Amino acid sequence: IASSIAEALRVALSPAEAATLVKDRPQDVRAYDLYLKGRERYGSYSDASLREALGLFRQATEIDPAYALAYAGMADCYGQLCQWGKSVDIAESTRLGIEAARKAIALNPRLPDAYKAESLNLRFAGDYDGAHASLLRAVEADPRFTPAIINLAVEACVRSDLAGAERYTRRALEVDPQEAFACTWLVLLTRLTLRDEEALALIGRVRQLSDAPFYINNVHAARVWIHLGRSDLGAASQAMREGAADYLTKPVDAEELLIRIRRVLRRHRDLQEIRRLRADVVGREAVGGLVYRSAAMAQVVERALSVADTDVTVLFEGAT
């Protein structure tokens, strides 16, 4: 199916990508469904979402014990929990992560995801040379594998090689212009090199690419940072108001603070209910477990559901 889609869209698959389509196909479609849901939760980068993703990947391996991608997903979660988790035993988490990554490598020695996940855990375990070597193996397995390219950019930034970091980041965006994480890193790099107008333009691009809380928080923080750097307190305050659930200035009145907190909690409950209702729509049998985020796709699914019980032939037209 993936090969047919690529052909229909005239996308050139590299030999490594083509091989991966066949090599890492699970024996049971349920395992693939769990893997996709795990990746969606993984991208939220929070303690709760990473633990949920870890559970989904583990279920996928229970259904298909030879599913290398699911083991790589588990390894990714163990590594990211070292950064985003609460009360995490770093030594134990990285041990489990390296174990899962090497299980994936044993199952598929050409799987870039596995080497990238191994690198993540080695870095948190303090083995920086080993982490770098694993990233290079990931890119060797697939030169277009953007997660490894982005992590090479992160490494370069840590070494204060901002030019190298930007080269890697722009390479990732050449491969995948819709990569929100790479675009977010480019915001950081342009700000660090005092190219504020370019950074502000990139912030708008990030917001178009994703509405996940991780990216929303980062772009608003970047806007505040830029305006503070310009000593523009009015613009910084405006950016803070737009990015925060609410906003108070000192001195803080205790009664007003309680009112604001109740308002935010009420708004949060409303949003949770909206997400639950949307999840109900996604979970209906009629949509076949489709995974999506955009409002445009939600509209397509709703329209499809409205005619699903009829025998009328329906054609949906759109950009892609």
N, C-alpha and C positions, 0 to 999 in steps of 0.2 A: 504494500500500500504506500509506504513512504517513498519507494522508488518511483511509483506511478505519479505521486504528487509532485515530486521533484521534476519529473519529465514534463508534466502538465504546466508547471510554472517556469520551465526552462532553467532550473537551477542546476549548476554543475556540482555533482558530488565528487569529493576527492576519493581516491582509492581507499584510504583509511575509513572514510565515512561510509562508503558503499559496503566495505567489509563488515563494519560494525552493525549495519542494518540487519545483516544475516546472522552474524556471530552472536549478537546479544539479544536475539529475539527470544522471549520467554516461551516455555512450553505451554503455559496456561495464560489466557488473556486476562484472567483475574489478577495475576501477578503484575502485569503491565499496568492495569488500572490502578492498583495500589501504588505502584511506583510513581505514576503521574500525579496522583493526589499527594504523595509524599513530597515530591519536588515543589508542588504549589505551596505547601505549608512551610517547607524549608526556606523558601525565599522571603518569609516574613521576618526572619532573624530575631526571634524572641525565645525566651526559655520555653514557654508553653508550645509555640509552633514547632520548635526543633524537637521537643520530646514527642509531639504528635507525629511528626514526620518520621522520627526514628521508629515508632511503633508501626507505622504503615510500611516502611521498608522491611522491617523484621517479618511482618505478615507475608510480604511478597516472597521472602526467602523460604518461609515455611511452606508456601504453595509450590515454589520452584527452587529447590536447594542449589541449583546450578545457575541461578540468575545473577551474574556478576554485577550488573548495574545496581541491583538492589543492595548488595554488600557495599559497593562504593558509596551509595546514598547513606547507609548506616555510618560509614566511616566519616563522611562529611558532617553528619550530625554530631558525632562525638567530638570532632574538632571544633565546630562552631559553638558547641556548648561551653567550651573553655573560654570563649569570649563573651557570649551572650547569656550563659546559663546562671542559675542561682545555686549557691552552695555546692559547686562542682569540685570533685576531687580530680585535679588536673592530671596527676600521674595515672590514675585509673582510667579516666576518660580517654587519654591519648593512647594508653595501652590497648584498650578495646578498639579504638579507632584504627590503629596501625594493624591490629589483628584482622579487622574487617576488610581493610584496604588490601592487605596481602592475600586474603582469601579471594578477593575479586581478581587480583593479578594472577593468581594461580589458575583461576577459571578462564581468564582471558588476558594473556600477557600483552595484548595490543590495545587495551582499553584505557584511553587517556583519563577518563573519570577516576579510575582507580589510583593512578599515579598522583593526580591532583589532590585527591583525598588523603593519600599517604603523606604528601608534602605538608598539608595543613596540620596534621597531627604531629609530624616530626618537628614542625616549627614551634608548636606549643610545648613540645617535650624538650625544646632547647637544642635540637640537632639542626642548626641552620644550614650547614653544608649538605646534609642529607635531604633537607627540605628543598633546597635549590636543585639538587641532582634529580629529585623526583619530578619537579616541574619541567625540567629539560626533557625528561623521558616522556612526559605527557605530550609536550609539543612535538617531540620526535614521532610519537605514535600518530598524532594528528596536528599538523601545523595550523589548522583552523580552529582549534579547540579554545574558545574564548575564555572559559574560566581559568585555565592555566596561564594564558597570556596576561590576563588581568592580575593574577597573583604575582607574576613576574614584575608587573608594574608596581605592585605594592612593595615587593622586595627592593626594587630600585629606589623607591621613595624613602624607605627606611634607611637606605644607605646614603641618603641626600643626593642621589643621582636623579634630579628632577627631569632633566632632558631625556634620560633613558626611560623613566617612568612614563613620560608623555608619549614617547615613541611606541611603547608597548600598548598604551591605552588607545592611541589612535589606530594601531594595528587591529585591536579587538573591534573597534567600531567600523573599520573597513570590512571585516568579516561579517559583523552583524550590527548594522546601524541602529537596530532597536534594542541594543543591550543597555538597559538602564543603569546597571551597576558601573559599567565602563564610563558612561556619560557622567555619572556622579563623581567618579574619580577625576575626570577631566575638569569638572567644576573646581575641585580642590586644587588641582595643579595650576590651573589658570589664575586662581586667587593667590596662591603662594608665589607666583611669578608676576603679581601685580597687574594682571590683564583683566581688570574688573568688568569692563563692558562685555568681553567675551564670556566671562564667567556668568554674568547675568543672563546673557542670551542662552547659554547652556542650561541654566536653571529652568527656563521656560520649556526647553526641550525635554528635560527629565520629567517635568510634570505632565507632558503629553504622552510620555512613554509608560508611565506607571502611576497609579493612584494608591499604591501600597503605603501604609503608614511609615515604613522605614524610609522611603524616598521623600515623602511629604515632609517628615521631620528634618531630614538632611538639607533639603533645598531651602526651607525657611531659615534654618540655622545659618546656612551659607549667605543668604540675603542679609541677615542681621550682621554677620561678620563683615561683609563688604561695606555696608553703610556705616558701621562703627569705624572701620578703617578710614573712611572719608570724613569722619567727625560729623556725620549727618544724623543727629539723634532723632529727628522727626521721622526720617525714612526708616531708621532702625526700629523705632517704636511701632510704626505701622506694620513692618514686616513681622514683628513679634506678635502683634494683635492678630494678624492674618494666619499665623502659624500655630498659635496657642488656642486651647479650648476657651480660655478667658484670660483676663489681664488685669492686674491690680498694681498700683504704685504705692510706694511707702509715703507716709505711715499707713499700715494696713488696719482697717477697722474690723474687729473680730466678727461682729454681726454681719457685715457686708461679705466677709470671707465665707461664712457659712451659707449665705444665700447663693453666692457664686458656685460653691461646691455642689449644693443641691441641684442647681440648674445644669451643671456639667454632668452630674450623675444621671439626671433625667434624660438629657440628650444622648448620653452613652447607651442607656437602656433602649431608647428609640432606635438608635443605629443598630444595636444587637438584634432587635426584632426585625428590622429591614433585612439584615444579613441572613437571618434564619429563614425568612420567607423566600429570599433569593436562592438559598441553598435547597429549599424544598423544590423549587422549579428545576434547578440543575439536577437534582437527584431523581426526578421522575423517569420512569422506565422509557418513556417516549424519546428522550434525548440521548439514550444509549451511553450514559456516563460521560458526556462531553465535558471537557475541562476548558474553561474560558474565564476571562476577567472583564473584558470591555463591555461598555453599555451597548455598543452596536451588536455584539454577539448575543447579548441578553435579549435584545429586541428580535433578532432572527429566531432565537429559540422560542420566544413567546408566540411569534407569528406561526412558526411550524406547529406548535402545540395546538393552536387554534383550528388548524385544518387537518390535524393528524388522524382524526376519526373518520374522515371522508375518503372517497376513492378518487378524488380530483388530483390530477397531476399538477404539481406546483414547481415553478422555477424561481429561485432566488438569485438576484443579480447584485453584484457589488464589486468593490475594488479587488479584493483577494478572498 
